[in-house]
Amino acid sequence: MSGARQTGVFDRLVSAAVPLVPQPIVRRLGAPYVAGTTLDDALRIVAALRAEGLEATLDILGEHVADRAAARLAADAYVETLDALERRGLASHISVKLSGLGYGLGLDVAAEGVERIVGRAEELGTFVRLDMEDSSTTDDTLALYRRLRAAGHTSVGVVLQAGLWRTAADVVALAPLAPSVRLCKGIYVEPPTVALQDREAIRRSFAALLRRLLRAGSHVALATHDEALVVDALDVLAEAGAGPERFEFQTLLGVRADLARLLARDHRVRVYVPFGVDSFAYAQRRLRENPQIAGYVARDVIRDTARAVRSLADRPRGGEAQ
Ligand SMILES: Cc1cc2nc3c(=O)[nH]c(=O)nc-3n(C[C@H](O)[C@H](O)[C@H](O)COP(=O)(O)OP(=O)(O)OC[C@H]3O[C@@H](n4cnc5c(N)ncnc54)[C@H](O)[C@@H]3O)c2cc1C
């Protein structure tokens, strides 16, 4: 069988149908992937992770910003997060999405926020990762990364998606910067002209890109829960003689915590910790990737139906139409 997930046809069908699942169910099923709605919730999770020897990168949920004032507020929230992490002695990285900082209003709007966040992170001696969104944003995200590096910022990294055909060329183009890269498969649904569709091909691309990035002198964050890929990556790292200063593993909150703990025995592991009220789009993406999604959705829908039937049964009778 090709691919890591032991999903059946039904699971794949349900996965494709996740966009049709009602918001309340998505939010409920997506809860384990999110630290909570407030900064305090996130800080509690970070403290718990650190007690287990795991690092964190915090993401404030929200991918739509209505106007410049909202974009500024989103950047303020990140600065506040950085300051709170510092105050509590919970040194962690943060991850930002351009869409959440006003990219929809123009790259410059998002860039203004990112520059402010990166500036504060640098003052505090920490690090900002530019998450990568769908392929329509890749050029601008990489352009902003270059702009930040050209301005002398070093505490910033980018994400590359092994699933995109273009990524090998992006690595070549970025190599002179020895970029700090989070390498992942890529979560966004893309057409075959843009992205590989075969799971084994994506895995091979991931390992090949890792080799290239190590040759370029990059620090690589290996963002995957795919055990086969972890094994391949460890092999590539050993062959390259890459020491702990050259790489780390990254996982998502709520996904394969067992794998994170296991890897943390020998390697640095950082968990992606999203928080905030706007969890819908994020939860939807996570649910699409959950191999047990069909069962969860079915159970949840059945539970809701059972509740509705029970409340009907409990309703006082009489006056019913014949
Ligand atoms: C730290 C981090 C940051 C990321 N940042 C980005 C980004 O900026 N841009 C981007 O496009 N993508 C990002 N991703 C997502 C990534 O591209 C993949 O979509 C995601 O990691 C799933 O791929 P996988 O390599 O884990 O392999 P998969 O084959 O999808 O998963 C391997 C195994 O992990 C488990 N698993 C995976 N996902 C779930 C889930 N949701 N629920 C339950 N179990 C699950 C299952 O056991 C599965 O068999 C990020 C991932 C991580 C870990």
The ligand as an SDF file (V2000), in Angstrom:
LIG
                    3D

 53 58  0  0  0  0  0  0  0  0999 V2000
    4.7910   21.8170   12.9530 C   0  0  0  0  0  0  0  0  0  0  0  0
    4.0630   21.7560   11.6540 C   0  0  0  0  0  0  0  0  0  0  0  0
    3.8820   22.9160   10.9250 C   0  0  0  0  0  0  0  0  0  0  0  0
    3.2520   22.8680    9.6870 C   0  0  0  0  0  0  0  0  0  0  0  0
    3.1700   24.0100    8.9210 N   0  0  0  0  0  0  0  0  0  0  0  0
    2.6460   23.9380    7.6900 C   0  0  0  0  0  0  0  0  0  0  0  0
    2.6580   25.0640    6.8290 C   0  0  0  0  0  0  0  0  0  0  0  0
    3.1670   26.1450    7.1690 O   0  0  0  0  0  0  0  0  0  0  0  0
    2.1060   24.9190    5.5980 N   0  0  0  0  0  0  0  0  0  0  0  0
    1.5590   23.7300    5.1630 C   0  0  0  0  0  0  0  0  0  0  0  0
    1.0850   23.6600    4.0250 O   0  0  0  0  0  0  0  0  0  0  0  0
    1.5180   22.6620    5.9740 N   0  0  0  0  0  0  0  0  0  0  0  0
    2.0500   22.7420    7.2110 C   0  0  0  0  0  0  0  0  0  0  0  0
    2.0250   21.6310    8.0200 N   0  0  0  0  0  0  0  0  0  0  0  0
    1.1760   20.4530    7.6580 C   0  0  0  0  0  0  0  0  0  0  0  0
    1.9270   19.4720    6.8120 C   0  0  0  0  0  0  0  0  0  0  0  0
    2.1570   20.0080    5.5370 O   0  0  0  0  0  0  0  0  0  0  0  0
    1.1160   18.1740    6.6660 C   0  0  0  0  0  0  0  0  0  0  0  0
   -0.0780   18.4750    6.0290 O   0  0  0  0  0  0  0  0  0  0  0  0
    0.8130   17.4720    7.9820 C   0  0  0  0  0  0  0  0  0  0  0  0
    1.9300   17.4950    8.8110 O   0  0  0  0  0  0  0  0  0  0  0  0
    0.4310   15.9940    7.7380 C   0  0  0  0  0  0  0  0  0  0  0  0
    1.4500   15.3350    7.0500 O   0  0  0  0  0  0  0  0  0  0  0  0
    2.4190   14.2560    7.7170 P   0  0  0  0  0  0  0  0  0  0  0  0
    3.7820   14.4830    7.1530 O   0  0  0  0  0  0  0  0  0  0  0  0
    2.3270   14.3120    9.1920 O   0  0  0  0  0  0  0  0  0  0  0  0
    1.9480   12.8850    7.1070 O   0  0  0  0  0  0  0  0  0  0  0  0
    0.5350   12.1470    7.1370 P   0  0  0  0  0  0  0  0  0  0  0  0
    0.7190   10.9610    6.2830 O   0  0  0  0  0  0  0  0  0  0  0  0
   -0.5470   13.1070    6.8240 O   0  0  0  0  0  0  0  0  0  0  0  0
    0.3790   11.7320    8.6490 O   0  0  0  0  0  0  0  0  0  0  0  0
    1.1660   10.7050    9.2240 C   0  0  0  0  0  0  0  0  0  0  0  0
    0.4050   10.1560   10.4220 C   0  0  0  0  0  0  0  0  0  0  0  0
    0.2310   11.1900   11.3970 O   0  0  0  0  0  0  0  0  0  0  0  0
   -1.0680   11.1120   11.9600 C   0  0  0  0  0  0  0  0  0  0  0  0
   -1.8110   12.3380   11.6010 N   0  0  0  0  0  0  0  0  0  0  0  0
   -1.4570   13.2840   10.7130 C   0  0  0  0  0  0  0  0  0  0  0  0
   -2.3360   14.2980   10.7270 N   0  0  0  0  0  0  0  0  0  0  0  0
   -3.2670   13.9740   11.6420 C   0  0  0  0  0  0  0  0  0  0  0  0
   -4.4310   14.6280   12.1420 C   0  0  0  0  0  0  0  0  0  0  0  0
   -4.7990   15.8360   11.6870 N   0  0  0  0  0  0  0  0  0  0  0  0
   -5.1420   14.0230   13.1090 N   0  0  0  0  0  0  0  0  0  0  0  0
   -4.7690   12.8170   13.6150 C   0  0  0  0  0  0  0  0  0  0  0  0
   -3.6730   12.1450   13.1730 N   0  0  0  0  0  0  0  0  0  0  0  0
   -2.9400   12.7090   12.2120 C   0  0  0  0  0  0  0  0  0  0  0  0
   -1.7060    9.8720   11.4180 C   0  0  0  0  0  0  0  0  0  0  0  0
   -1.3930    8.8070   12.2730 O   0  0  0  0  0  0  0  0  0  0  0  0
   -1.0180    9.6990   10.0920 C   0  0  0  0  0  0  0  0  0  0  0  0
   -1.0430    8.3770    9.6270 O   0  0  0  0  0  0  0  0  0  0  0  0
    2.7120   21.6420    9.2270 C   0  0  0  0  0  0  0  0  0  0  0  0
    2.9050   20.4740    9.9550 C   0  0  0  0  0  0  0  0  0  0  0  0
    3.5810   20.5110   11.1470 C   0  0  0  0  0  0  0  0  0  0  0  0
    3.8160   19.2430   11.8800 C   0  0  0  0  0  0  0  0  0  0  0  0
  1  2  1  0
  2  3  1  0
  2 52  2  0
  3  4  2  0
  4  5  1  0
  4 50  1  0
  5  6  2  0
  6  7  1  0
  6 13  1  0
  7  8  2  0
  7  9  1  0
  9 10  1  0
 10 11  2  0
 10 12  1  0
 12 13  2  0
 13 14  1  0
 14 15  1  0
 14 50  1  0
 15 16  1  0
 16 17  1  0
 16 18  1  0
 18 19  1  0
 18 20  1  0
 20 21  1  0
 20 22  1  0
 22 23  1  0
 23 24  1  0
 24 25  2  0
 24 26  1  0
 24 27  1  0
 27 28  1  0
 28 29  2  0
 28 30  1  0
 28 31  1  0
 31 32  1  0
 32 33  1  0
 33 34  1  0
 33 48  1  0
 34 35  1  0
 35 36  1  0
 35 46  1  0
 36 37  1  0
 36 45  1  0
 37 38  2  0
 38 39  1  0
 39 40  1  0
 39 45  2  0
 40 41  1  0
 40 42  2  0
 42 43  1  0
 43 44  2  0
 44 45  1  0
 46 47  1  0
 46 48  1  0
 48 49  1  0
 50 51  2  0
 51 52  1  0
 52 53  1  0
M  END
$$$$
